[in-house]
């Protein structure tokens, strides 16, 4: 049996736990989210970096073969663009063997931000 993973204390701690090439991707992803939602609060939720602004905007996490993003945007304009990255549980999987589509991720965050700000 392996020891349970400890929940990182901060987004910085989460990112620091990865090899340098993965850290660079996570830092860039963090920057993209921060630019799209400058007022969002950073937290760790479900053991992942999470950005909140009147609700969850985005969670992201690194895995052996991909970067996962949760929840995906439901904006009808984005759905076809996200289809190649659709994971089995409603998440998005961006393979580490391909360039990460940061512009698309920024659009996801923007769509999620508009969605959360419209809620009563």
Buried (B, 14 or more C-beta within 10 A) or exposed (E): EEEEEEEBEEBEEBBEBBEEEBBEBBBEBBEBBBEBBEEBEBBBEEEBBBBBBEEBBBBBBBEEEBBBBBBBBEBEEBEEBBEEBEBEEEBBBBEBEEEBBBEBBBBBBBBBBEBBEEEE
